[in-house]
């Protein structure tokens, strides 16, 4: 059927129901999947499956949330960090949010926080809000040291002593410890 969209194909023909049907207009991001071409130089794209006609996807690899990790096998770090930061309540938007972050990381393994925020412009979450989601995904970002800190920063500033591209996140126990952790030392 030339009018069938990717979301319908994934859910009805392949039985991959992790990709959700939300608005069916490309506004909520619940149906986000990653598209890739077989070309190492090309980027990976997070797209709304409800808007992508199946007939336009010749020679395109489609990655769904089922393809990156599961509880039965092993969670992908994106899924794990979303769960650890309590970034999901009802879970309906989670697959789309996970796929948006996954596509970003495939293009930029160490994104800036601005990149993370931009990647989620097409995803809506009505339950959790965005703070726990962004806190979880902040663990993938890099903190770029401000040269002005070298003159003004104090020795007690935890970011001051980090290299220019050191991945850090705010500890999930921030209220208790108020410290900055290295990604390898996730709470």
PyMOL commands that set and color helices and strands:
alter all, ss='L'
color gray80, all
select helices_A, chain A and resi 6-13+54-56+65-67+77-84+94-107+113-119+131-140+147-152+174-177+183-185
alter helices_A, ss='H'
color red, helices_A
select strands_A, chain A and resi 32-37+45-48+60-63+142-143+166-170+180-182
alter strands_A, ss='S'
color yellow, strands_A
deselect
rebuild
show_as cartoon
